[in-house]
């Protein structure tokens, strides 16, 4: 029989090949899609980055957040201000927005260290509810545009690339997403990821082993906000417009739904969750415009009943089922009769 280490080593090339094939398909898709479909796919990529950030906090960190739509909005507005007010190009604005959101997440995470569970959820909920009203404040209108929002100039493809503006934006978002997913994978599979999971599972035991729980909790919040802020910047670039009502509490709930549907504590679950929150509401609306959200709720309840661990968990369960189904049971070996009498005494 193969050991777990040998099995993992044998499966590693297959996983790498699957990831490479998936990325290749994503690269080739715009060639067969219309501009509108390409824009929809761009939105899926943007949501996947945001869900990746939220999953790091909720799935791996064990901290509940109902306000990540606020970080999405902060990223969008910071990016808009950097472009319209500071005059920076988009390729500087996106990473700078991520850095600013990282610092903002750390600052928000410091007072949140004393909060756990539903208390932290209420704190993040307050942030999500307050942000649209803050953005509408007249004193911030010179930077945010107030109630009317702000317009962002569209980004065109360079002259040497035979791409439309929608295709170029898609490849830009895909490039950022690959960097984000690779960073998250390396972060979570290393020492930092093990420390984050240890704090989630048992903070007292983690602290007794010398893990700085305050540091890792704060950095988890900061990194999560950074990914979500970058997604907000790309979302603003795709929409070419930012407005306070675009980042309501409903966006935060949609992100939580995407994380749960995709699969908590899974990196690939962000992709499934992004597809769900982008396409399922449109499909439900086509079924019935009068009871759109009622059908959406029933669909969500049924999905959670059939796949309580999300799409990734369902795929893992199906894989294990068929894997064990094809394994032939080993017939039991007959037991040797016990030796008694003179033969047993001779051996003694």
Secondary structure, DSSP 8 states (H G I E B T S, - for coil): ---HHHHHHHHHHHHHHHHHHHHHHHHHHTTTS-HHHHHHHHHHHHHHHHHHHHHIIIIIT----S-HHHHHHHHHHHHHHHHHTS---HHHHHHHHHHHHHHHHHHHHHHGGG--THHHHHHHHHHHHHHHHHHT-GGGHHHH-GGG-EE-------TTS---HHHHHHHHHHHHHHHHHHHHHHHHHSHHHHHHHHHHH-HHHHHHTT--HHHHHHHHHHHHHHHHHHHHHHHHHHHTEE-GGGG-HHHHHHHHHHHHHH-TT-STHHHHHHHIIIIIHHHHHHH-SSSHHHHHHHHHHHHHHH-TTHHHHHHHHHHHHHHHHSS-------------THHHHHH-
